[in-house]
């Protein structure tokens, strides 16, 4: 059999194992090892390849940023920063119709600035904001839909673990990717707030106004979030100015967030151990998926599937933007059944060479940055796309009395907002690259 046929067979086997609910890291590892054995005919080169890949990957200095960002998010959750962010946002927006839901979105954006995980952002803001939304008479659909959508800002607002993995896979600058994500992230938060405003005007019974707080009370609530602003500005600003590397920036962010949590009296010994334990568990899961993806992608490289795919697409008489749209639609479909990290690890080694052969009127680095942000956005949409959007399950599990169908219905307008925003960013690459051009 040819390499392409073998690649097709094992790719099909991988999808079968995923649908059969095998852990995706294990499924990729099994298919990668078995596929490589099928080509080599013996195990010695397969295990040698696995040993080399494991050492090269897990000794990578760049990858050490992942547990540091996870630890920063854990400290932020323990330190009560999510509550402060929501109180500040609600103080300034709560008196508007739909304002408490908008506050949930705004707080999610703020929390995303110190937490690189969408699932952690959704879970944290769900715990903080969902009771307030229900207390103020918000419908189950709007309450759960807005918070599930807001949770996706955890991976779109820098720092983002998904962007770190993309940078490592494509050998791009992490700091530049973080800067490129800033405007799309702010557009996402603004788009979600506009979606809430439109929804409550079409369905006034979905929400009610809350009393406007005095100016001093609003200023006091705003003053409580200065640690989040300070940590974000110093961390991201330091990376962009070359004061420290992304890993050093993540270490500063983790240390700063931990210090704030300790000064607030929220980080005792038991809480500290809990943060370390949750970080270790999440890091182990992510690293195992990376190992499995590396094994499977090494197998695909042996079959030369990415090269053949890039050459085939390059020979088509199709506009580059149409190829890009098809790839993004594939991500959208995969997002309904796969988690975001697995999608990135599985597909970027195949799709990235294809994109880099196409002419979008940008330099290779600009194309790589632009494509990375577009992929991140579509992966984010997958987190709230029925039937298997992970954020939907997290938020719905925290909302007793709200059916899954209500949550599905509530999130549809936010998915539409994401699709519109993706179209705008495809049509206008300077929205993504403008800050990069300005700062670098």
Steps between C-alpha positions, in 0.01 A plus 500: 500500500610856434569743781188701418276193525655403834456857626134497396434168671654601830340844492165322466594268788589802712158659442331169583690472829414860589130440433528180706598727792862391531705786654626697202861508614505122527318462166760714321788319669363154407430598139835675465700204631297242306517706181876542526539125563293429188745706293828387662399137559681485835478666840860618554478817284151569634614505864816692409282764337270511804795538738648782292167681472423473872841642596495780242146604595509487878846658529376800301542827689203653317264228622571587863268799453198265508511393869584858601190640329292219652638582846422869446139411420477277808631779726255746341206271574607445861576869549149619427605714203208368297251634757669841498488515121132412491412751771680776311337414168155469660544833677550680168271297274238338724247784478464455124254251354702179469777671697567216745553261206728761340686519831550124489654534153720792610616316811580194289717719275679640803549156653626373162784750534639300793375151409591329174227236515147531362361218714643653818360842406155355430495300823621791713270764354209256504548455874523876555250648254234234446332543842485878445349461153231265626431719805436799273249313287711412196366210297687170520582519129656847512680441831668174397552599135674829583730343760591207276591748226685726742706203616655469153677831563731304731694370199455804279610777738877454557657310661368191321626145538364411155704782343812377681451151353435647154817711528707194589352291218555769236819653645346846542565774753272456804505870591395601146212250507383642833504853353318381185224352718430824688268678254313181396454424870359844574276474192372168634408652838335798329314270261365290786379811683326625185343156463364523855361848427325379183366187672339688789342749263347221295397311816450754782390228743848341487650768726420786730679816611673538837532830691785732398769514769637835625817621331717442808381139529587442134844655542562287809408182308732609218783554746480138615621368164828691482707184570359337185581806290849532649589133448370502141676824402834404651489142368389572142683833484821343626482231231444755222777730621749216528537536876439129540415195294147351490606238754643765732182706448287200594714447811448865595126467441476185713708654781305827490162329500609271783620800701168680450307189608722466810457868594123458470520216751373245247815293453562292807709185497210273400396736219862523379531121484167484317629750240816295448301178474252635244784653298691173500193303390418742217864516390524121493186476288622764255849353473363151438282634218809678360694171514222313321465771238875505445501125440211519254641803318837328467318211335325743262835660418639159405208446262562853358129576526551871592734549204264330254205699637687831466610419144148391402333813637770719347419353157128576524358796307323626812529837673716473816223647714265218393756242618526687830120503542478126436771431759321717756172319428677171567610639836144605571370147432779336702427740784160340547661172607860574609668719760699803388851382593456169321377675186801731495751220554338271245428740216755782505787277372275416202332833428785739580725390207199540269432857617866594470501407128217746426536869417287731716711808431675460837850397603541139621516613864191720462312212337599268786386749766173580320419132444577420865249758625234383254550139609482605864169677438343205319627261768338734753170473309526122533493537878145639482367315195240230570494210554838457671616852587689450825413844639131422455524190718699681769256792529188285470621268778512805729145612415242270660161532338644610163470232234779432251269605217455840666876542515532396135235754404662772709844462345393508133506885473854500640613241245355728230702788647816289481438410135444866407820599680696226325380626163609855587847383608539294180407803288714745702836345607624840634254465790709203614844622394470874571632487856781267392607750232481782754696331781750289306 
